[in-house]
Amino acid sequence: MHSLLRFIKISRVLMRYRLDSLVLSTSLLKNFKPLVYLIPWHYFPVKKYTRGQRIRLALEELGPIFIKFGQTLSTRRDLLPEDIGDELAKLQDNCPAFDSIKAKQIIEQSLGAPVENLFKRFDIKPLASASIAQVHTALTNNNHEVAVKVVRPDIKKVIRRDIKLMYALARLFNKHPISKKLRPIEVVSEFEGIILNELDMRIEAKNCEKIGKNFKNSNLLYIPKIYPDLCHKNILTTERIYGIPVGDIKQLKANHIDMKRLAEKGVIIFFTQVFKHNFFHADMHPGNIFVNTNGQYIGVDFGIMSTLTEADKDFLANIFLAFFNQDYKKVAQTYIDSGWINPTTNISSFQAAIKRICEPMFEKPLGEISFGQVLFELIQEAKNFDITIQPQLLLLDKTLLNIEGLGRQLYPQLDLWTTAKPFLEDLVKEKHSIKNTFEKIKDQAPKLLKDIPELPALAINALKQLNKIKDMGYLYTQQTDSIVNQLKDNANKQTYAIFAGALAILSGILAINTFWLSSLFSGIVTFIFWFKSR
């Protein structure tokens, strides 16, 4: 019932901002566009908002999940008209703020003291407001400038309501044949876990500390310091950072930042997080990334992080390198080996499809590549080759989209493949190096040492099991011999019975013809064969 009411509200918001006609203008639904003229609201005047403003306002009114959706879209300027892209960009740090007095009360209730005691100075006006939380600046009692992030009140209830609707829509979509590959219910389940984790500031604090350690001695990425004593489940206090928003191209150029190098660093940071650290920032939209005057990235908002299994990492590394080397057969075989598509798939046909889709991407700068079209065509090919979209890679896919959007903004001529290929090759060499092998042995040594005392008992048990198998094999041999012997015996008895019957007939014929002696002899032999057939 709640999902139905939410669906009605969504429909009402779409109509209020006249987005119903915009939705029905898409190629998928354009045949239903005449339905717009049957809706009464179509004939009522609406405030004079631009198309982009209408979309942004509708997303803001619909709540945090829809704002998240808009934030992701805002990085894809290649897929959006300029007016829509400009408006969606405002969702990144200009979401409507909630009451600052309420924010102050939440801080005091969570940290157990008046704000005046917790901070030397607390700025009541928020510095920024996002879909999940808003940020206030402050000065600690030790004179450290900090940013205090406060989770929106009752946001969890709102998110759960929208998640229920998403599940309802996923179940509806699950009836479509392509859902076998897209697995909408699993995708929604994964998204639910992600966004609910984002509400817990303790998780974000741990994420921030971990990624900070990973890049501690690196000049690629700076991570702000955490203040644990000023953190709670719904409060996060970090070092205040100063930098240029990565989307402010004009300001970056004014500070003489090398845009080509900056774009290349962004690619290297992504691949380092995914393949070397196996812990990557999965919400890398421009609102979460800044650049200092030295051209170093500064990261904020670590609510959505993710990891991959070793199998997933190996698969992706092999796929990337195969793409970079234009080895389409290797791409197809890697998919087969992963178990993501049917083993009976025609490799040659799949290889040809991969080549057709991806070959135009090579030898081109990032600005000339339409990843959106490539992704769409791959999904279309999924229907033909039974390719399954893996939910655990959902965040990685999103991060790749964000990286592309970031690259387009910074340096449209960036050749993503040339930048990433040597980096990936080094990673693969390092993975199979002697040093890395010894590191794995060293990591496994404690477990091996623990298991060594149990090896004699395990060996003895294995030998006993082997003897049992031999005994069973001997028993099976005996049973087989017995069956064969029984079959032979039955065959012999049938033969004796046939001879006995034939000789009995012969004995009768001889008796009729008064060959008494021959008839008697035949009768005796008949009796012998009859006896053997018993």
C-alpha positions as CSV (number, residue, x, y, z in Angstrom):
1,M,0.0,0.0,0.0
2,H,2.8,2.4,0.9
3,S,4.6,1.6,-2.3
4,L,1.4,2.3,-4.3
5,L,1.1,5.7,-2.5
6,R,4.7,6.5,-3.2
7,F,4.2,5.6,-6.9
8,I,1.2,7.9,-7.0
9,K,3.3,10.7,-5.4
10,I,6.1,10.2,-8.0
11,S,3.6,10.4,-10.8
12,R,2.1,13.5,-9.3
13,V,5.6,15.2,-9.0
14,L,6.4,14.3,-12.6
15,M,3.1,15.8,-13.7
16,R,3.6,18.9,-11.5
17,Y,6.9,19.7,-13.2
18,R,5.5,18.6,-16.6
19,L,8.0,15.8,-16.8
20,D,5.3,13.3,-17.9
21,S,5.6,14.6,-21.5
22,L,9.4,14.5,-21.3
23,V,9.3,10.9,-20.2
24,L,6.9,10.0,-22.9
25,S,9.2,11.6,-25.5
26,T,11.8,8.9,-25.1
27,S,12.2,6.3,-27.9
28,L,10.9,3.6,-25.6
29,L,7.6,5.3,-24.7
30,K,7.0,7.7,-27.6
31,N,4.1,5.7,-28.9
32,F,2.3,6.5,-25.6
33,K,2.8,10.3,-25.9
34,P,-0.8,11.0,-27.0
35,L,-1.8,9.9,-23.4
36,V,-0.4,13.3,-22.2
37,Y,-3.4,15.1,-23.7
38,L,-5.8,12.9,-21.6
39,I,-4.3,14.2,-18.4
40,P,-6.1,17.2,-16.9
41,W,-2.9,18.8,-15.5
42,H,-1.6,19.1,-19.0
43,Y,-3.9,22.1,-19.6
44,F,-3.1,23.9,-16.4
45,P,-0.4,26.6,-16.4
46,V,3.0,25.8,-14.7
47,K,5.6,28.1,-13.3
48,K,8.2,29.2,-15.9
49,Y,11.0,26.8,-15.1
50,T,13.5,25.6,-17.8
51,R,13.6,21.9,-18.7
52,G,16.7,21.4,-16.6
53,Q,15.3,23.2,-13.6
54,R,12.1,21.1,-13.7
55,I,14.1,17.9,-13.6
56,R,16.3,19.1,-10.7
57,L,13.4,20.3,-8.7
58,A,11.5,17.1,-9.2
59,L,14.5,15.0,-8.1
60,E,14.9,17.2,-5.0
61,E,11.3,16.8,-4.1
62,L,11.4,13.0,-4.6
63,G,14.1,12.6,-2.0
64,P,17.7,11.2,-1.4
65,I,17.6,8.2,-3.7
66,F,16.5,10.2,-6.7
67,I,19.0,12.9,-5.8
68,K,21.7,10.2,-5.8
69,F,20.5,9.2,-9.3
70,G,20.7,12.8,-10.4
71,Q,24.2,13.1,-9.0
72,T,25.4,10.1,-11.0
73,L,23.8,11.5,-14.2
74,S,25.4,14.9,-13.7
75,T,28.8,13.3,-14.4
76,R,27.7,12.1,-17.8
77,R,27.7,15.4,-19.8
78,D,28.1,13.4,-23.0
79,L,24.7,11.8,-22.5
80,L,22.9,15.0,-21.4
81,P,21.9,18.2,-23.0
82,E,23.9,21.2,-21.6
83,D,20.9,22.8,-19.8
84,I,20.1,19.5,-17.9
85,G,23.7,18.8,-17.1
86,D,24.2,22.3,-15.6
87,E,21.1,21.9,-13.4
88,L,21.9,18.4,-12.2
89,A,25.4,19.6,-11.2
90,K,23.8,21.7,-8.6
91,L,22.6,18.6,-6.8
92,Q,26.2,17.8,-5.9
93,D,26.5,20.3,-3.1
94,N,23.4,22.5,-3.2
95,C,20.6,20.3,-2.0
96,P,18.1,22.0,0.3
97,A,19.4,22.3,3.8
98,F,17.4,21.2,6.8
99,D,16.9,23.4,9.9
100,S,20.3,24.4,11.4
101,I,18.9,24.5,14.9
102,K,17.8,20.9,14.5
103,A,21.3,20.0,13.3
104,K,22.7,21.6,16.5
105,Q,20.3,19.6,18.6
106,I,21.3,16.4,16.9
107,I,25.0,17.1,17.6
108,E,24.3,17.8,21.3
109,Q,22.1,14.7,21.7
110,S,24.6,12.4,20.0
111,L,27.9,13.7,21.6
112,G,26.3,14.3,25.0
113,A,27.4,18.0,25.5
114,P,26.4,21.5,24.5
115,V,27.9,22.6,21.2
116,E,29.6,25.5,23.1
117,N,31.5,23.0,25.1
118,L,32.4,20.7,22.2
119,F,33.7,23.5,20.0
120,K,35.4,26.9,20.4
121,R,33.3,28.1,17.5
122,F,30.4,26.5,15.6
123,D,29.0,28.0,12.4
124,I,25.3,27.7,12.4
125,K,25.0,28.3,8.7
126,P,25.8,25.0,6.8
127,L,28.8,25.0,4.5
128,A,27.1,22.5,2.2
129,S,24.0,20.3,2.1
130,A,23.8,16.9,0.4
131,S,21.2,14.2,0.0
132,I,22.2,12.3,3.1
133,A,23.6,14.9,5.4
134,Q,24.7,18.5,5.7
135,V,28.1,20.0,6.8
136,H,28.8,22.8,9.3
137,T,32.2,24.2,9.9
138,A,33.7,24.7,13.4
139,L,36.8,25.3,15.4
140,T,37.9,22.7,18.0
141,N,39.0,23.6,21.5
142,N,42.6,22.8,20.2
143,N,42.2,25.4,17.5
144,H,41.8,22.9,14.6
145,E,39.5,23.8,11.8
146,V,37.0,21.0,11.2
147,A,33.9,20.1,9.2
148,V,31.0,18.5,11.1
149,K,28.8,16.3,9.0
150,V,25.2,15.7,10.4
151,V,22.9,13.1,9.0
152,R,19.5,14.3,8.1
153,P,16.7,13.5,10.7
154,D,14.3,10.7,9.7
155,I,16.2,10.1,6.5
156,K,16.4,6.3,7.1
157,K,12.6,6.1,7.1
158,V,12.4,8.0,3.8
159,I,15.0,5.8,2.2
160,R,13.3,2.5,3.4
161,R,10.1,3.8,1.8
162,D,11.7,4.4,-1.5
163,I,13.6,1.1,-1.3
164,K,10.2,-0.7,-0.9
165,L,9.0,0.9,-4.1
166,M,12.2,0.0,-5.9
167,Y,11.7,-3.7,-4.8
168,A,8.1,-3.5,-6.2
169,L,9.3,-2.2,-9.5
170,A,12.1,-4.8,-9.6
171,R,9.6,-7.6,-9.0
172,L,7.5,-6.2,-11.9
173,F,10.6,-6.0,-14.1
174,N,11.6,-9.5,-13.0
175,K,8.9,-10.9,-15.2
176,H,10.7,-9.7,-18.3
177,P,13.0,-12.2,-20.0
178,I,16.1,-10.0,-19.8
179,S,15.8,-9.8,-16.0
180,K,17.7,-13.2,-15.9
181,K,20.7,-11.3,-17.0
182,L,20.1,-8.0,-15.2
183,R,18.8,-9.5,-11.9
184,P,17.0,-6.4,-10.8
185,I,16.0,-7.7,-7.3
186,E,19.7,-8.5,-6.5
187,V,20.7,-5.1,-7.8
188,V,18.2,-3.3,-5.6
189,S,19.3,-5.4,-2.6
190,E,22.9,-4.4,-3.2
191,F,21.9,-0.7,-3.5
192,E,19.9,-1.0,-0.3
193,G,23.0,-2.2,1.6
194,I,25.1,0.6,0.1
195,I,22.8,3.5,0.9
196,L,22.0,2.2,4.4
197,N,25.7,1.9,5.2
198,E,26.1,5.4,4.1
199,L,23.9,6.6,6.9
200,D,26.3,5.3,9.6
201,M,29.1,7.8,10.1
202,R,31.1,5.3,12.1
203,I,31.5,3.3,8.9
204,E,32.6,6.4,7.0
205,A,35.1,7.3,9.7
206,K,36.7,3.8,9.4
207,N,36.7,4.0,5.6
208,C,38.4,7.4,5.7
209,E,41.1,6.2,8.1
210,K,41.7,3.1,5.9
211,I,42.0,4.9,2.6
212,G,44.1,7.6,4.4
213,K,46.6,4.8,5.4
214,N,46.6,3.5,1.8
215,F,47.7,6.9,0.4
216,K,49.7,8.0,3.4
217,N,53.0,8.4,1.5
218,S,51.5,9.3,-1.9
219,N,51.3,12.6,-3.6
220,L,48.3,11.5,-5.7
221,L,45.5,11.8,-3.1
222,Y,45.2,13.6,0.2
223,I,42.6,12.3,2.8
224,P,41.5,14.6,5.7
225,K,42.1,13.6,9.3
226,I,39.3,12.1,11.5
227,Y,38.5,13.4,15.0
228,P,37.1,10.2,16.7
229,D,36.1,12.0,19.9
230,L,33.7,14.2,17.9
231,C,32.1,11.3,15.9
232,H,29.0,9.3,16.5
233,K,26.6,7.1,14.4
234,N,25.1,10.2,12.9
235,I,28.0,12.7,13.3
236,L,31.3,12.8,11.5
237,T,34.0,15.4,12.3
238,T,37.0,15.7,9.9
239,E,39.8,18.1,9.2
240,R,38.5,21.0,7.1
241,I,40.1,21.0,3.7
242,Y,40.7,23.9,1.3
243,G,40.8,23.2,-2.4
244,I,39.3,23.9,-5.8
245,P,36.3,21.8,-6.8
246,V,37.4,19.4,-9.5
247,G,34.5,20.6,-11.7
248,D,35.6,24.2,-11.6
249,I,37.8,24.0,-14.8
250,K,38.2,27.8,-15.0
251,Q,39.6,28.1,-11.5
252,L,41.9,25.1,-12.0
253,K,43.3,26.7,-15.2
254,A,43.7,30.0,-13.4
255,N,45.9,28.3,-10.8
256,H,48.0,26.9,-13.7
257,I,47.1,23.3,-12.9
258,D,48.4,20.8,-15.6
259,M,45.0,19.5,-16.7
260,K,46.5,16.6,-18.7
261,R,48.5,15.4,-15.8
262,L,45.6,15.9,-13.4
263,A,43.3,13.7,-15.6
264,E,46.0,11.0,-15.8
265,K,46.4,11.1,-12.0
266,G,42.7,10.5,-11.7
267,V,42.9,7.3,-13.8
268,I,46.0,6.1,-11.8
269,I,44.2,6.7,-8.5
270,F,41.2,4.7,-9.7
271,F,43.3,1.7,-10.8
272,T,45.5,1.9,-7.7
273,Q,42.4,1.7,-5.4
274,V,40.8,-1.2,-7.4
275,F,43.7,-3.4,-8.2
276,K,46.4,-2.6,-5.6
277,H,44.5,-1.6,-2.5
278,N,41.3,-3.5,-3.3
279,F,39.4,-0.7,-1.5
280,F,38.0,2.0,-3.7
281,H,35.9,5.1,-3.4
282,A,32.6,4.3,-5.2
283,D,31.0,7.7,-5.1
284,M,33.5,9.8,-7.1
285,H,31.3,12.5,-8.5
286,P,32.8,16.0,-8.8
287,G,31.2,17.1,-5.5
288,N,33.4,14.8,-3.6
289,I,36.7,15.7,-5.2
290,F,38.9,18.8,-4.8
291,V,42.3,19.8,-6.0
292,N,44.9,21.8,-4.0
293,T,47.2,24.4,-5.5
294,N,49.9,21.8,-6.0
295,G,47.7,19.7,-8.3
296,Q,47.1,17.0,-5.6
297,Y,43.6,15.5,-5.4
298,I,41.7,15.8,-2.1
299,G,38.9,13.2,-1.4
300,V,35.9,13.6,0.8
301,D,32.7,11.6,1.6
302,F,33.7,8.0,2.1
303,G,30.3,6.6,2.8
304,I,30.3,4.4,-0.3
305,M,33.4,2.2,-0.6
306,S,33.7,-1.2,-2.0
307,T,36.0,-4.2,-2.5
308,L,36.3,-7.0,-5.1
309,T,37.1,-10.7,-4.7
310,E,40.5,-11.9,-6.0
311,A,38.6,-13.7,-8.8
312,D,36.8,-10.5,-9.7
313,K,40.1,-8.5,-9.8
314,D,41.8,-11.1,-11.9
315,F,38.8,-11.1,-14.3
316,L,38.8,-7.3,-14.6
317,A,42.6,-7.1,-15.0
318,N,42.6,-9.7,-17.8
319,I,39.6,-8.0,-19.5
320,F,41.2,-4.6,-19.4
321,L,44.5,-5.9,-20.7
322,A,42.7,-7.9,-23.4
323,F,40.8,-4.7,-24.4
324,F,44.0,-2.6,-24.4
325,N,45.7,-5.2,-26.6
326,Q,42.7,-5.5,-28.9
327,D,42.7,-9.3,-28.2
328,Y,39.0,-10.0,-28.7
329,K,39.4,-13.7,-28.5
330,K,41.0,-13.3,-25.0
331,V,38.1,-11.1,-23.9
332,A,35.6,-13.8,-25.0
333,Q,37.5,-16.6,-23.4
334,T,37.9,-14.6,-20.1
335,Y,34.1,-14.3,-20.0
336,I,33.7,-18.0,-20.7
337,D,36.3,-18.9,-18.0
338,S,34.5,-16.7,-15.5
339,G,31.3,-18.6,-15.8
340,W,29.3,-15.5,-16.6
341,I,28.0,-16.8,-19.9
342,N,27.0,-20.2,-21.1
343,P,30.0,-22.5,-21.9
344,T,28.2,-23.5,-25.1
345,T,28.3,-20.0,-26.4
346,N,29.8,-19.6,-29.9
347,I,33.2,-18.0,-29.1
348,S,33.8,-16.8,-32.6
349,S,30.4,-15.0,-32.7
350,F,30.9,-13.5,-29.3
351,Q,34.4,-12.3,-30.3
352,A,33.0,-10.7,-33.4
353,A,30.4,-8.9,-31.3
354,I,33.0,-7.7,-28.8
355,K,35.2,-6.4,-31.7
356,R,32.3,-4.6,-33.4
357,I,31.3,-2.8,-30.2
358,C,34.7,-2.0,-28.8
359,E,37.0,-1.5,-31.7
360,P,35.9,2.1,-32.3
361,M,37.1,2.9,-28.8
362,F,40.7,2.3,-29.6
363,E,43.1,4.9,-31.0
364,K,40.7,7.7,-29.9
365,P,40.9,10.2,-27.1
366,L,38.4,9.9,-24.3
367,G,36.5,12.9,-25.5
368,E,35.5,11.1,-28.7
369,I,34.4,7.9,-27.1
370,S,30.8,7.3,-26.2
371,F,30.9,4.8,-23.4
372,G,27.1,5.2,-22.9
373,Q,26.5,3.8,-26.4
374,V,29.1,1.0,-25.8
375,L,27.4,0.0,-22.5
376,F,24.0,0.0,-24.1
377,E,25.2,-2.2,-27.0
378,L,26.8,-4.6,-24.5
379,I,23.6,-5.0,-22.6
380,Q,21.8,-5.7,-25.9
381,E,24.4,-8.4,-26.7
382,A,23.8,-9.9,-23.3
383,K,20.5,-11.2,-24.6
384,N,22.2,-13.0,-27.4
385,F,25.1,-14.5,-25.5
386,D,23.6,-15.0,-22.0
387,I,26.0,-12.5,-20.3
388,T,25.0,-12.1,-16.7
389,I,25.5,-8.7,-15.0
390,Q,27.1,-9.2,-11.7
391,P,25.6,-7.3,-8.8
392,Q,28.9,-7.2,-6.9
393,L,30.4,-5.1,-9.7
394,L,27.6,-2.5,-9.6
395,L,29.7,0.0,-7.7
396,L,32.7,-0.6,-9.9
397,D,30.5,0.2,-12.9
398,K,29.3,3.3,-11.3
399,T,32.8,4.4,-10.5
400,L,33.9,3.8,-14.0
401,L,31.2,6.1,-15.2
402,N,32.2,8.7,-12.8
403,I,35.9,8.5,-13.8
404,E,34.9,8.9,-17.5
405,G,32.8,12.0,-16.6
406,L,35.7,13.4,-14.6
407,G,38.1,12.8,-17.5
408,R,35.8,14.6,-19.9
409,Q,35.6,17.6,-17.7
410,L,39.4,17.8,-17.0
411,Y,41.0,16.9,-20.3
412,P,38.7,15.7,-23.1
413,Q,41.7,14.6,-25.2
414,L,42.9,12.1,-22.5
415,D,43.6,8.7,-24.0
416,L,42.3,6.5,-21.2
417,W,43.8,3.3,-22.7
418,T,47.3,4.6,-23.2
419,T,47.3,6.0,-19.7
420,A,46.0,2.9,-18.0
421,K,47.7,0.1,-20.0
422,P,51.3,0.3,-18.7
423,F,49.9,0.7,-15.2
424,L,47.9,-2.5,-15.5
425,E,50.7,-4.4,-17.0
426,D,52.9,-3.4,-14.0
427,L,50.2,-4.6,-11.7
428,V,50.0,-8.0,-13.4
429,K,53.8,-8.4,-13.3
430,E,53.8,-7.5,-9.6
431,K,51.0,-9.9,-8.9
432,H,53.0,-12.8,-10.3
433,S,56.4,-11.7,-9.0
434,I,58.6,-13.7,-6.7
435,K,58.3,-11.0,-4.0
436,N,54.5,-11.1,-4.1
437,T,54.6,-15.0,-4.0
438,F,56.8,-14.8,-0.8
439,E,54.4,-12.2,0.6
440,K,51.5,-14.6,0.1
441,I,53.5,-17.4,1.7
442,K,54.3,-15.1,4.7
443,D,50.6,-14.2,5.1
444,Q,49.6,-17.8,5.0
445,A,52.5,-19.0,7.4
446,P,50.5,-18.6,10.7
447,K,47.7,-20.8,9.3
448,L,50.2,-23.3,7.9
449,L,52.1,-23.5,11.3
450,K,48.8,-24.0,13.1
451,D,47.8,-26.9,10.7
452,I,51.3,-28.6,10.7
453,P,50.7,-30.5,14.1
454,E,47.5,-32.0,12.6
455,L,49.2,-33.2,9.4
456,P,50.2,-36.7,10.8
457,A,46.6,-37.4,12.0
458,L,45.3,-36.1,8.7
459,A,47.7,-38.3,6.8
460,I,46.8,-41.5,8.8
461,N,43.1,-40.7,8.3
462,A,43.7,-40.3,4.5
463,L,45.5,-43.6,4.3
464,K,42.6,-45.3,6.2
465,Q,40.1,-43.7,3.8
466,L,42.3,-45.0,0.9
467,N,42.3,-48.5,2.3
468,K,38.5,-48.3,2.6
469,I,38.3,-47.3,-1.0
470,K,40.5,-50.3,-1.9
471,D,38.3,-52.6,0.2
472,M,35.2,-51.2,-1.5
473,G,36.9,-51.6,-4.9
474,Y,37.7,-55.3,-4.0
475,L,34.0,-55.7,-2.9
476,Y,32.8,-54.2,-6.1
477,T,35.1,-56.6,-8.0
478,Q,33.7,-59.6,-6.1
479,Q,30.1,-58.4,-6.8
480,T,30.9,-58.0,-10.5
481,D,32.5,-61.4,-10.8
482,S,29.5,-62.9,-9.0
483,I,27.1,-61.3,-11.4
484,V,29.1,-62.5,-14.4
485,N,29.3,-66.0,-13.1
486,Q,25.5,-66.0,-12.4
487,L,24.9,-64.9,-16.0
488,K,27.2,-67.6,-17.4
489,D,25.4,-70.2,-15.2
490,N,22.0,-69.1,-16.4
491,A,23.2,-69.3,-20.0
492,N,24.5,-72.9,-19.5
493,K,21.3,-74.0,-17.9
494,Q,19.3,-72.6,-20.8
495,T,21.5,-74.5,-23.2
496,Y,21.1,-77.8,-21.3
497,A,17.3,-77.3,-21.2
498,I,17.2,-76.7,-25.0
499,F,19.3,-80.0,-25.6
500,A,17.1,-81.9,-23.1
501,G,14.0,-80.8,-24.9
502,A,15.4,-81.7,-28.3
503,L,16.6,-85.1,-27.1
504,A,13.2,-85.8,-25.5
505,I,11.6,-85.2,-28.9
506,L,14.2,-87.4,-30.6
507,S,13.6,-90.2,-28.0
508,G,9.9,-90.1,-28.7
509,I,10.4,-90.3,-32.5
510,L,12.7,-93.3,-32.1
511,A,10.2,-95.1,-29.8
512,I,7.4,-94.6,-32.3
513,N,9.6,-96.3,-34.9
514,T,10.5,-99.2,-32.6
515,F,14.1,-98.3,-32.2
516,W,13.9,-99.2,-28.6
517,L,17.6,-99.3,-27.8
518,S,18.3,-95.9,-29.4
519,S,15.2,-94.5,-27.8
520,L,16.4,-95.7,-24.3
521,F,19.9,-94.2,-24.8
522,S,18.4,-90.9,-26.0
523,G,16.1,-90.9,-22.9
524,I,19.0,-91.4,-20.6
525,V,21.0,-88.5,-22.2
526,T,17.8,-86.3,-22.0
527,F,17.5,-87.0,-18.3
528,I,21.2,-86.0,-17.8
529,F,20.7,-82.6,-19.6
530,W,17.4,-82.0,-17.8
531,F,19.2,-82.6,-14.5
532,K,22.0,-80.1,-15.4
533,S,19.4,-77.4,-16.4
534,R,17.9,-77.4,-12.9
